[in-house]
Amino acid sequence: MQISVILEPSDESGYTATVPSLPGCISEGNSREDALLNIREAILLYLDPVDDNAAYAPESEVLETAV
């Protein structure tokens, strides 16, 4: 799978990487290489499936919706 990543120099130092197709998926690194390694990990965590057997409070509702 290929995902577009925006890599920008940070205001302070280093680089910030964001993924437009994954809202909130952002990472940073001191170098371009670090930022790309970190955003790769962030993408994998972002796409990691949620445990469907997780325990919820008794009054919780589990709903599905299309996005």
N, C-alpha and C positions, 0 to 999 in steps of 0.2 A: 504494500500500500504506500502511496506517495501522498504526503501532506505538505502544503505550502507553509513555510515558516518565514516570518518577518524578523530580520536581524538588524538591530539599530544600535549605534553607539549610545551608551548611557550618559546622562548629564555629568555624573561624578567620575566614573571610570568604568571600563569594561563594556559589556554588551548586554542588551535586553533582547530576548527572543519571545515572540508571540505567535500564536496559531489562530488566524482569523476564523477558521472553520470550527474551532473548539473554544467557545467563549470562556474566558477566565484561565485558559491554559497559557501560562507565562512563566518564564524563568530567566535567570541571569548567569553571567560568567565573567571572570576576569579577562578572558581572551575569547576570540571567536570560537575556537575549538571547545573551550569549556562551556560556553553558552549553548553550542549545538549539542554537546553531550548531555547537558542538563535538560534541554527542552525535549530531547528524545526520551529521557526518563519520565519527564512530566507528561508527555503524550501517552506513553505506555500506562502510567498510573491513571490518567484521565479515562482511557479506554478500557481499563480493567473492569470486568463485570462485577456487579454488586452481588453479595451473597444473598440469594433468594430465601435462605433459611434463617435469616437474621431474626433476632427476637425483638418484638415491638411491644409498646405499651398496649394493654387490653383495649383501650378506646381508639387505637389507631386504625386507620383505613389504608389499605393498599390498593391504589388505583393505577390504571394504565392509561396513557394518553398518546396520541400521535403528535409528532413534532415535525 
